[in-house]
Amino acid sequence: MNSWWCLVGAGVSLVVVGRCAAHQRHPLRALLGAAICGLGTLALLALLEPLTGVALPLNRLTGFVAVVLGMPGVIALLLLQLLV
């Protein structure tokens, strides 16, 4: 039952991001730019972990959020980590 809600949430996220990108002048460029920025932010966090002590585990969830939602998604994951 738990994985069902994760898949529904992932599908809703994909639809929302796809609709937002469709309204851009270059939708594919917007999607790829957000994905690269998200993965870059996740990589930068991993590289700076020894200095800052801030870490996000690299798993399916963090990868999905970084690719689909970009940098705001990674920041949201960091905020969720602080709250929980």
Secondary structure, 3 states (H helix, E strand, C coil): CHHHHHHHHHHHHHHHHHHHHHCCCCHHHHHHHHHHHHHHHHHHHHHHHHHHCCCCCCCHHHHHHHHHHCHHHHHHHHHHHHHC
